[in-house]
Amino acid sequence: MGADARERDPMSKKQQFLGFVLAGAVAQEAGEKTSDTELIMEIAGQIPEERIPANIMNAARVFLAFCHGESKRPHRWMLGRAK
């Protein structure tokens, strides 16, 4: 049943990216006692699907590192805005 559902309605690249970002943001929020998840998800939702790199899990990791100040500048793919 699960495989048939995925074949009929697979998650888009953006949905997968947002899922990884959500999981990472919630984990960081729990570990650091912050409340940034809602803001991080708002920003991640503005990135157009076509700008998200092919390695979705790594893209989510890099995005979360940027959100938490571990890199000084955003990568170019993060700067696009959804229309």
N, C-alpha and C positions, 0 to 999 in steps of 0.2 A: 504494500500500500504506500509506504513512504517513497519508494523509488518512482512509482507512477506519478505521485503528486509533484515530485521535483521535475520530472520530464515535462509535465503539462505546464507548470508555472514555476520555472526556476527563479531564484533570486537574482536581481540585477546586480551589476558590479557595485553600484552605489549602495544598494541595500546591504550587500555583504560588507562593504567598507564601514557603513554606519553601525552595523552589528559588532564589528571588531572594535570600533571606536567606543561604542557604548560599554562593552565588556571591560575594556581597558580603563575607561574613565571611572566606572563604578569601582573597579579594583583599586585604582589610585586614590579615589575619594575615601574608601574604607580604610586604607592604610595610612593616609595622611590627615584624616579628619577634616576634609575640606568639603565644599559644596559647589564644585565647579562643573559637574556633569551636565547640567542643563545648558550652560553657556557653551561648553565644548560641543555639544550636540547641535546647537543652533549654528555655530560657525561651520562645523563639518557638513551640515545640511546645505550650506550655500555653495559648496564645491561641486561644479558640474561633473556628471558621470564621465564624460569624455576626457576630463583632465586627471582623473584618478589613475595612477600607474597600474600596470598589469599585475604586479605583486601586491595584492590588496592587503594582505596581513602586514607586510612590511610598511606599506603606505600608512596604515593606521598607527603603527608603532612610531613612525617618523612624525606624523601629525601630533600624536599625544606628547612626544618629546618636545616638540615646538611649543605646544600649549602650556607645558610645565616649565618653560624657560631653559631647557637643556640645549637649545640651539638659538643663535642670535637672530637669524633671518629665516623667514618662511621659504620653502622651496617654491619654484615657479608654479608648479601644479596646484599649490594651495591658494594662489592668488586669484584664480578664476571665480566668477560669480555665476550662480544659476540664474537663468532668465525666468 
